[in-house]
């Protein structure tokens, strides 16, 4: 199979969402008639949730029509439809893999101090696969089998197969050691993701008493064991075949001999050099050649057992025709070719071997098969696109892992956009509408590490529904973590206005203080002053105490604090202290202009009392303030200082 030249990929959404209205807006088959009545559909998609609002709209303004059309009840309704989103059954998987993803980014950022290496990335890859396996088990243990559960299980099986294959090609086979052959890793991948023969196949060929029953099914089972490299099970099965009644003496003898040969099959390890292994392999292969020649000399006897044994030996000595005849999939053929023909093959041999397997077997056109073949041929851009067709989660995390393995640059050269950024942002957009995954979505955007992703993150952060103060604080912590000051400021303003409307003025001031919104703080202080003038009861003490305790400084807050001191001193008949405080408020001009008249009125009882409160100079200051007030136009509203806090 030749490698293809890859043009620039234009990434698009491959899955279309189909929305159905029940009941519909018109009867089936009447769409044309309905449309001719100046009707069409309009819709609006919610920016965060997976919902779409659909309503009937006119193609032209009603007044421009020659006659008035009837209006029906369904024309007045707005229908809210749910779009496909993240099913709740995936939440544990999403949360588990999000934690792995976040930890991987943290490790990679710190690798300048301690390099991660292939082993570290392999351990992370295994954590991802373990999460997939847990999800598959959850789906398998579901109480009932539905179309949705079957589809989810198939998706996760495909995700695991793709993920593990990339893992063995770029990580497992690159671990330190004398042998870097991909063959043992590939066979492990093959038998885990596409198991054959199944355990129930072995149970079926055994009789009720555990004795093998001679049948075509038994020999098919034996041949499949050889094809998949289950040599230990093959040897045990053949040893059980030998004494079975009905097996000829010659077949029984060769069953024992082939069992011994299978049991002696050399297995490589990272501790053995390629030369040593190849020497053992050649000796073992010579035994197979001799056995094949000896059994062939006994054929074409009418002996089904001998024919099956010859096929087993033929497969094990790497006869491509025998492998292709017994294989049920291209994975079968490729696995047997690797195991018996090139047991020391490296990953770079896979493209040529895949081509040979393709010549022997018809390859399906499913997204899974196409993704696996693209990966085996090292056609990484096409592989990544096909991963997205399997599942958006797979494309996003695969692109991230490929980036850390340093194999994503070939995709960047082929794609019109950065694939890692694109698929991570797309996954975050899928999650952000779920009420339990908004934080996960923001983390994916923040950890993407690109400027564009941060801009998208800031926009989404400002639009996360803030149903409670706890959630608001969570969103603000996310903004703080990722340095989204602009988004945090907008959220504080939003929360400040909300608290103001609820009458929680202290909390509102605290939010406005964070963003240095002096105007809003001044307006709230004016509101507190107006409430005091209207009721005659000074009740704002607890509000400003809490704000001042947080270290906030504002001229209006200072005025309210000083006036409270005056008010309490006056009530305690400490007239001298009260007069000094009142005069300092006026002289230092910390009071808003619209409150000066009220302060001068408060000074009258102190001037007319029996106790001398103000000296001549202080009285002159009061008169000066009154004259200044008389000569200036009476303020109609609060004059608020808009300088920096």
Secondary structure in CASP SS format (residue, H / E / C, confidence):
PFRMAT SS
TARGET T0000
AUTHOR 0000-0000-0000
METHOD secondary structure of the structure
MODEL  1
X C 1.00
X C 1.00
X C 1.00
X C 1.00
X C 1.00
X C 1.00
X C 1.00
X C 1.00
X E 1.00
X C 1.00
X C 1.00
X C 1.00
X C 1.00
X C 1.00
X C 1.00
X C 1.00
X C 1.00
X C 1.00
X C 1.00
X C 1.00
X C 1.00
X C 1.00
X C 1.00
X C 1.00
X C 1.00
X C 1.00
X C 1.00
X C 1.00
X C 1.00
X C 1.00
X H 1.00
X H 1.00
X H 1.00
X H 1.00
X H 1.00
X H 1.00
X C 1.00
X C 1.00
X E 1.00
X E 1.00
X E 1.00
X E 1.00
X E 1.00
X E 1.00
X E 1.00
X C 1.00
X C 1.00
X C 1.00
X C 1.00
X C 1.00
X E 1.00
X E 1.00
X E 1.00
X E 1.00
X E 1.00
X E 1.00
X E 1.00
X E 1.00
X C 1.00
X C 1.00
X C 1.00
X H 1.00
X H 1.00
X H 1.00
X C 1.00
X C 1.00
X C 1.00
X C 1.00
X C 1.00
X C 1.00
X C 1.00
X C 1.00
X H 1.00
X H 1.00
X H 1.00
X H 1.00
X C 1.00
X E 1.00
X E 1.00
X E 1.00
X E 1.00
X E 1.00
X C 1.00
X C 1.00
X C 1.00
X C 1.00
X C 1.00
X H 1.00
X H 1.00
X H 1.00
X H 1.00
X H 1.00
X H 1.00
X H 1.00
X H 1.00
X H 1.00
X H 1.00
X H 1.00
X H 1.00
X H 1.00
X H 1.00
X H 1.00
X H 1.00
X H 1.00
X H 1.00
X H 1.00
X H 1.00
X H 1.00
X H 1.00
X C 1.00
X C 1.00
X C 1.00
X C 1.00
X C 1.00
X C 1.00
X C 1.00
X H 1.00
X H 1.00
X H 1.00
X H 1.00
X H 1.00
X H 1.00
X H 1.00
X H 1.00
X H 1.00
X H 1.00
X H 1.00
X H 1.00
X H 1.00
X H 1.00
X H 1.00
X H 1.00
X H 1.00
X H 1.00
X H 1.00
X H 1.00
X H 1.00
X H 1.00
X H 1.00
X H 1.00
X C 1.00
X C 1.00
X C 1.00
X C 1.00
X C 1.00
X C 1.00
X H 1.00
X H 1.00
X H 1.00
X H 1.00
X H 1.00
X H 1.00
X H 1.00
X H 1.00
X H 1.00
X H 1.00
X H 1.00
X H 1.00
X H 1.00
X H 1.00
X H 1.00
X H 1.00
X H 1.00
X H 1.00
X H 1.00
X H 1.00
X H 1.00
X H 1.00
X H 1.00
X H 1.00
X C 1.00
X H 1.00
X H 1.00
X H 1.00
X C 1.00
X C 1.00
X C 1.00
X C 1.00
X C 1.00
X C 1.00
X C 1.00
X C 1.00
X H 1.00
X H 1.00
X H 1.00
X H 1.00
X H 1.00
X H 1.00
X H 1.00
X H 1.00
X H 1.00
X H 1.00
X H 1.00
X C 1.00
X C 1.00
X C 1.00
X C 1.00
X C 1.00
X H 1.00
X H 1.00
X H 1.00
X H 1.00
X H 1.00
X H 1.00
X H 1.00
X E 1.00
X C 1.00
X C 1.00
X C 1.00
X C 1.00
X C 1.00
X E 1.00
X C 1.00
X C 1.00
X C 1.00
X H 1.00
X H 1.00
X H 1.00
X H 1.00
X H 1.00
X H 1.00
X H 1.00
X H 1.00
X H 1.00
X H 1.00
X H 1.00
X H 1.00
X C 1.00
X C 1.00
X C 1.00
X H 1.00
X H 1.00
X H 1.00
X H 1.00
X H 1.00
X H 1.00
X H 1.00
X H 1.00
X H 1.00
X H 1.00
X H 1.00
X H 1.00
X C 1.00
X C 1.00
X C 1.00
X C 1.00
X C 1.00
X C 1.00
X H 1.00
X H 1.00
X H 1.00
X H 1.00
X H 1.00
X H 1.00
X H 1.00
X H 1.00
X H 1.00
X H 1.00
X H 1.00
X H 1.00
X H 1.00
X H 1.00
X H 1.00
X C 1.00
X C 1.00
X C 1.00
X C 1.00
X C 1.00
X C 1.00
X C 1.00
X C 1.00
X C 1.00
X C 1.00
X H 1.00
X H 1.00
X H 1.00
X H 1.00
X H 1.00
X H 1.00
X H 1.00
X H 1.00
X H 1.00
X H 1.00
X H 1.00
X H 1.00
X H 1.00
X H 1.00
X H 1.00
X H 1.00
X H 1.00
X H 1.00
X H 1.00
X H 1.00
X H 1.00
X H 1.00
X H 1.00
X H 1.00
X H 1.00
X C 1.00
X C 1.00
X C 1.00
X C 1.00
X C 1.00
X H 1.00
X H 1.00
X H 1.00
X H 1.00
X H 1.00
X H 1.00
X H 1.00
X H 1.00
X H 1.00
X H 1.00
X H 1.00
X H 1.00
X H 1.00
X C 1.00
X C 1.00
X C 1.00
X H 1.00
X H 1.00
X H 1.00
X H 1.00
X H 1.00
X H 1.00
X H 1.00
X C 1.00
X C 1.00
X C 1.00
X H 1.00
X H 1.00
X H 1.00
X H 1.00
X H 1.00
X H 1.00
X H 1.00
X H 1.00
X H 1.00
X H 1.00
X H 1.00
X H 1.00
X C 1.00
X C 1.00
X C 1.00
X C 1.00
X C 1.00
X H 1.00
X H 1.00
X H 1.00
X H 1.00
X H 1.00
X H 1.00
X H 1.00
X H 1.00
X H 1.00
X H 1.00
X H 1.00
X H 1.00
X H 1.00
X H 1.00
X C 1.00
X C 1.00
X C 1.00
X C 1.00
X C 1.00
X C 1.00
X H 1.00
X H 1.00
X H 1.00
X H 1.00
X H 1.00
X H 1.00
X H 1.00
X H 1.00
X H 1.00
X H 1.00
X C 1.00
X C 1.00
X C 1.00
X H 1.00
X H 1.00
X H 1.00
X H 1.00
X H 1.00
X H 1.00
X H 1.00
X H 1.00
X H 1.00
X H 1.00
X H 1.00
X C 1.00
X H 1.00
X H 1.00
X H 1.00
X H 1.00
X H 1.00
X H 1.00
X H 1.00
X H 1.00
X H 1.00
X H 1.00
X H 1.00
X H 1.00
X H 1.00
X H 1.00
X C 1.00
X C 1.00
X C 1.00
X H 1.00
X H 1.00
X H 1.00
X H 1.00
X H 1.00
X H 1.00
X E 1.00
X C 1.00
X C 1.00
X C 1.00
X H 1.00
X H 1.00
X H 1.00
X H 1.00
X H 1.00
X H 1.00
X H 1.00
X H 1.00
X H 1.00
X H 1.00
X H 1.00
X H 1.00
X H 1.00
X H 1.00
X C 1.00
X C 1.00
X C 1.00
X C 1.00
X C 1.00
X H 1.00
X H 1.00
X H 1.00
X H 1.00
X H 1.00
X H 1.00
X H 1.00
X H 1.00
X H 1.00
X H 1.00
X H 1.00
X C 1.00
X C 1.00
X H 1.00
X H 1.00
X H 1.00
X H 1.00
X H 1.00
X H 1.00
X H 1.00
X H 1.00
X H 1.00
X H 1.00
X H 1.00
X C 1.00
X C 1.00
X C 1.00
X C 1.00
X C 1.00
X C 1.00
X C 1.00
X H 1.00
X H 1.00
X H 1.00
X H 1.00
X H 1.00
X H 1.00
X H 1.00
X H 1.00
X H 1.00
X H 1.00
X H 1.00
X H 1.00
X H 1.00
X C 1.00
X C 1.00
X C 1.00
X H 1.00
X H 1.00
X H 1.00
X H 1.00
X H 1.00
X H 1.00
X H 1.00
X H 1.00
X H 1.00
X H 1.00
X H 1.00
X H 1.00
X H 1.00
X H 1.00
X H 1.00
X H 1.00
X H 1.00
X C 1.00
X C 1.00
X C 1.00
X H 1.00
X H 1.00
X H 1.00
X H 1.00
X H 1.00
X H 1.00
X H 1.00
X H 1.00
X H 1.00
X H 1.00
X C 1.00
X C 1.00
X C 1.00
X H 1.00
X H 1.00
X H 1.00
X H 1.00
X H 1.00
X H 1.00
X H 1.00
X H 1.00
X H 1.00
X H 1.00
X H 1.00
X H 1.00
X H 1.00
X H 1.00
X H 1.00
X H 1.00
X H 1.00
X H 1.00
X C 1.00
X C 1.00
X C 1.00
X C 1.00
X C 1.00
X H 1.00
X H 1.00
X H 1.00
X H 1.00
X H 1.00
X H 1.00
X H 1.00
X H 1.00
X H 1.00
X C 1.00
X C 1.00
X C 1.00
X C 1.00
X C 1.00
X H 1.00
X H 1.00
X H 1.00
X H 1.00
X H 1.00
X H 1.00
X H 1.00
X H 1.00
X H 1.00
X H 1.00
X H 1.00
X H 1.00
X H 1.00
X H 1.00
X H 1.00
X H 1.00
X H 1.00
X C 1.00
X C 1.00
X C 1.00
X H 1.00
X H 1.00
X H 1.00
X H 1.00
X H 1.00
X H 1.00
X H 1.00
X H 1.00
X H 1.00
X H 1.00
X H 1.00
X H 1.00
X H 1.00
X C 1.00
X C 1.00
X C 1.00
X C 1.00
X C 1.00
X H 1.00
X H 1.00
X H 1.00
X H 1.00
X H 1.00
X H 1.00
X H 1.00
X H 1.00
X H 1.00
X H 1.00
X H 1.00
X H 1.00
X H 1.00
X H 1.00
X H 1.00
X H 1.00
X C 1.00
X C 1.00
X C 1.00
X C 1.00
X C 1.00
X C 1.00
X C 1.00
X H 1.00
X H 1.00
X H 1.00
X H 1.00
X H 1.00
X H 1.00
X H 1.00
X H 1.00
X H 1.00
X H 1.00
X H 1.00
X H 1.00
X H 1.00
X H 1.00
X H 1.00
X H 1.00
X C 1.00
X C 1.00
X C 1.00
X C 1.00
X C 1.00
X C 1.00
X C 1.00
X C 1.00
X C 1.00
X C 1.00
X C 1.00
X C 1.00
X C 1.00
X C 1.00
END
